[in-house]
């Protein structure tokens, strides 16, 4: 089975969120007073899915 996605890739909107360098991140956080830790592993299992979409 082969699907050519080149045509689709030309028309989709590309969202680019490049990761910052560690040094840039530390510079931005240098004056921060509050830090938050998110546990995304547990949040993954909390996403609701319709029965028909499973």
Secondary structure, 3 states (H helix, E strand, C coil): CCCCCHHHHHHCCCCCCCCCCHHHHHHHHCCCCCCCCCCHHHHHCCCCCCHHHC
